[in-house]
Amino acid sequence: MSDPRRHPVFAKLYVSFAERAERKGAAGHRRELLEGVHGTVVEVGCGHGANFARYPASVDRVIGIEPEEHLRVLAREAARSAPVPVSVVAGLDVPLPLRDASVDVAVASLVLCSVPDQQASLRELRRVIRPGGDLRFYEHVRSEREGFARVQRIVDVVWPHVAAGCHTHRDTVGAIRREGFVVEQVRAFAFRVSLTALPVTPHTIGRARRP
């Protein structure tokens, strides 16, 4: 997220929005995202810990990074009932408070839309993932339909200012490839929580390997 410590009101609204999204299908998306995850995991921008309950037993531990205080408190509460060990620490996407090649998997869940510098964030994720490790991503992205992508580009003039830095028009899968990851699996689909969320309807879930 784009330092959401500056967006405490948005952080509280986001939790309500996320809970509604869970009921409409996001819970299944999160299970798909985390299927087969193992070892030591870092989740950047873990928010209020919506993923924690869905980590499989093959995970040794999860390190959740969250800069926003309200969300971090909620994430620590969620960590207590998680099926695997979870620690939640304060921090931003750049730099990540982790050593080089120190995790088996990095998880980016609805966060790469909002980081100030997407390539820098992905570079940090590549740094902390061991060679052969995975980046798992679940993001809303730029539409593959040219007309809708134009609408997103227009909306993006205003959207980041009212949605804590969130962008509607990012080619996130392309950015992952440009940072040297090998995208091994990707699924594009439409998912809309409400009419106001129309510009962020195009979504993707995928897995990329750090060579």
N, C-alpha and C positions, 0 to 999 in steps of 0.2 A: 504493500500500500504506500501511497505518497505521504509518508510521515503522518499517519492519521491521529497522532497526538494533538494535531491542530483541528481535528474534526470530532470532538466528543459527542456532539448531537447526532451526527451521521452514524457514529459507531453504535449508538443505542438504537437508532432506527434500523440499522443493518441487521441486528439480531432478529427483530421482528420479521423483516423481509426474508431472512434466511430460513426461519422456521416455517414460513408459508411456502417457500420453495421446496423444503423437505417434504411437505405433504403432497406437493404437486409432482414429485418425481426425483428431486435432487438426492434423496436418500439412496436410491438405486444407482445414481451416477457416482456417488461417493464409494459405494461398494465395488463398482466396476473399476474405478480409479485405483483402489488399493488391493485388488485381487493379486495374490502372489508376492506382495511386498515382503521383504525379509531383512534381517540383520539390523543395523543401526540406521535410523531414518531421521532426516531433518525435514520439518515442515515449515516453510517460510511463510510468514503472514498467516499464522494458524487461526487468527480470529478468536472466536469464542469456543473453539475446540470441537466443531461439528464433526470432524473426521475421527476423533479419538476413539469413539465407541466401535468403529468399524475396522480398526487395524487387526490383521490376523495374528494367530499365535506364533507364526514364523518370525515375527518382529521381536528383536531383543529389547530395543528401547526406542522411544521417539523423543526428539528434541524439538519442541515447538518454539518458534521465534515470533514474538508479537510486540510491536512498539506501543500500541494504544492501551492505556492503563485499564479502562473499563473492560475491554475485550480480554485483556490478559487475566484479570481477576476471574472472569467467567471461564476462561480456558483452564485455569488451575483447578476450579471446581470440577469441570468435566474430566480432568486428568485423574481425579481421585477414583472415579468409577470406570476408568478405561480398562480393557482386558489385558493390556500390556503396560509396562512402565513408561510413563510420560513425564517429562520435565518441561516446564514452560519458562522461558527467559525473555527478558526485555532485549530488544535489538531491532535493527533495521535490515533491509535486504542487502545493503552495501555499507560497510563490509559485514559479512556474516561472522559471528564470534566462534568460528570453528577452524581447526587446523586443515591444511591441505589433505585431500584424499582421505578424509576421516569418516565418511558415511558410505553406506552401501546404496542408499536410495534417497533422493530428494523429492519432496512432494510440493507442487505449486498448485493450489486450489483456489481459483477465483481471486488471484492476487497479481498476476502478470499484466492485467489490464490497468493496474493502478500505480505500479512502481514508476518513479520519475524517469528512470533510464532503463528500459527493458533489456537492452544488450548488456549493460553493466551488471544487472541482476543475474542474467543468465551466465555471465562470465564468472560471477561469484559461485553460483551453483555448480558450474563445471569444475571450479577449483576444489570444492569440498567433497565432490563425489569421487570415489576411487575409480581407477580405470576399469572398465567393464560394468560399472554400476549404472543404475537407472535414474532418469528424471521422469516422474509421473506428473502429468498435467491435466487439469480440468479447468477450462477457461471459456469465457465468451470471446468471440473473435470477429474479425472483419468478414462480412458475407462474401460467399463465392459468386453471388449474383451481382452483376455489375451495377444495376440500377439501385439495389438496396445498399450496396457499398457506398454509392454516391450520397444517399440519404444519411448514412452513418457519418460520413466525412463532414457533412454540413452540421449535423447534430453535435459533433465533437467540438465545435467552436464553443458551445455552452456547457455540455454535459460534464466535463471534468471539474468545472467550477461549482456545480451543485451536488456532485457525487464523489467528493473527497479524492479527486484526481483520477477517477475511473475514465478510461477511454473506450469508445465503442468500435474503433476502426483499426485495431492493431492486428497485423498479420503475425500472430504469435507462433504458429508452426514454422513459418518462414524464418522468424528470428531465432528459434531454437536450432534450426539447421545452420543458420549463418554463424552461430557460436560454436559449431563443430560437433554438435550432437548428431547421432545417426537415428533418425526417426524410424522406429521399427513397427509401430502400430499407431493408427490414428482413426478416430471415428468422428465424423462431422454430423451434427443433428440440430434441429430447431427445438428450443426450449424457452417458453415465455411464462413468467410468473404472473404478470399483470399487463394491462394495456400500456401503462406508463413505461414498462420495461421493454417495449417493442424494439427499440434500437439495439438491444443486447440479446436478441433472440438467437442468432447463430452461435452454437457452442461446439466445443471439441473436447474429446477425451483421448489421451494417448500415452505412449511410452517411448522414450528416447534413450539410447545408450551412449554413455561417455566412453569414447574410444580409449 
